[in-house]
Amino acid sequence: MLGQRFCLTFILASTFLLPYAHARDDRLQFPIETALKLEGNTQLDASIRLYFGDQSHPKAKKNFGNFLTNKKTNAFGKSDEAACNWAFLSAVLELQERAKKEGGNAVINITSFYKKNTFSSRSEFECGAGAIMAGVTLQGDVVTLP
């Protein structure tokens, strides 16, 4: 009797978990501008400037180092773009917080670094999107600009 219950429980659990055994992990690109202008976004700090990819910027007076942030969000029931935009915005906010903590006023050379693969663009970021989670990893140099 106990063996039958275990078998039945195992079969039922396998049936529900099988779709996640080969979970989706798509690498997608989305526009930076769209994510930065999400409706209701009032959290970005205009005093900490952001420069993506090889975007030109004034010469840095001081460089505090390269910093990495990895943000994930629940993607269940959301479009890939909505989940990725949210994760991206969270990552950007963390870079800005790091700049403030270090004494910088900008983050330059911001690139996506999903699964340790660099994706550099002035206009797009890369996101890993799955059935349950979406994630964005960014790296950038915290600096003081004139």
N, C-alpha and C positions, 0 to 999 in steps of 0.2 A: 504494500500500500504506500509506504513512504517512498519507495523507489519510483512508483508510478507518478506520485505528486511531483517529485524532483524532475522527472522527464517532461511532464506536462508544463511545469514552470519554465524549464530550459527552452522548450519549443516555443512557448509564448514569448519569452524574452527575446529569443533569437529572431522571431518574426518581426518584432518592433524595432530591434536594434540593427538588423541587417542593412537597411538603407543607409545607415551612418557608417558602415564598415568601409565604404568607398566614398567618403565625404568629399564634396566638391571643394576645390581650392583654386578658384580662378584668379588670375592676375589681371586686373583691369586698370585702365587709366581714365581719369575724369578731370574736367577743367578746374584749375585752382581758383579762378575768379568766382565761379559759381559757388564753390564751397565757402569761400571767404565772405560771400554776400548772402548767406542763408538768412531767410526771413526770421526776424527776432534775435539775430546775433548782435548782442551788444557787449560781448565779453572781450573782443580783441582790443589790445592796448595800442592806440595810435602813436604813442611815444616810443614804441619798440618797432622799428622798421624791419620789413621782411624782404629779402631778395632771393628769388628762386633760380636754381640752375646757374647759368653763367650771366645772369642779369647784371648789367653794369651798376656800380655803386662807387661812392667816394672811397678813396684810400683809407683803410682802417688806421686809426691812431693807436689802438691797442687791441690785441687778439687774446681772448680768454680761453680759447680752445674749441675743439669740435665736440659737440654733444649730440647724443642719440636719444630719441624717444620712441616708444612703441605703444600705440594705443589700440585697443580693441573695443568693439561694441556689439551688442546683441543685434543680429541681423534677421532674426526670426520675424516673419510677417512684414519685413521692410524691403523695398527695392534695393538692389546692390548699390545704386547711386546714393540713395538716402543714407544707408548705413555707412558707406565709405566716406561721404561728406562729413558725417558726424565724427567718425574716427579721425579724419584729417584735421578737422577743426580742433579737436581735443589735443592732437599732437602739436599743432601750431601754438595753441595756448600754453602748452608745457614748455615749448622752446622760448616763448616770450617770458614766462616765469623764470626760466633759467637765466635768461639775459639780465633780468632785473636783479636776481640773486647775485650774479657775478659782477654787476656794476656796468654792464654794457647797455647800448641803446639800439642795437640792431642784431639781426641774425642773417648772415650772408651764406651764399653757396648751399642753400637748402636743397637737398636731394632726397628722393625716396630711397629706402634701403631695405625693401621687403625681402625677407629670407636671405639677407646679406648680399643682395644683388642691387647695385646702384642703378637708379633710373633718374636721369637729370633732364629737367625741362623747365623752361620759363613759364609754361602755360598749363602743364598737367602734372598730376601726382599719380602714384601707383598705389593700388590697394589690393589686398588679398581678400576675396569674398567667398564665403562658404554658405552652407545651408543654415548654420546657426550663428556664426560669428563673422565679423569683418574686421580687418586690421590694417593699420597704416603705421609704417616705421619711417621716421624722418631723421636726417642728421643735418647739422648746420654749424657754422662757426659763429660763436658769440663774440661780438666786437663792439668797440666804441668808434663811431663815425663822427666826422665834424658836423 
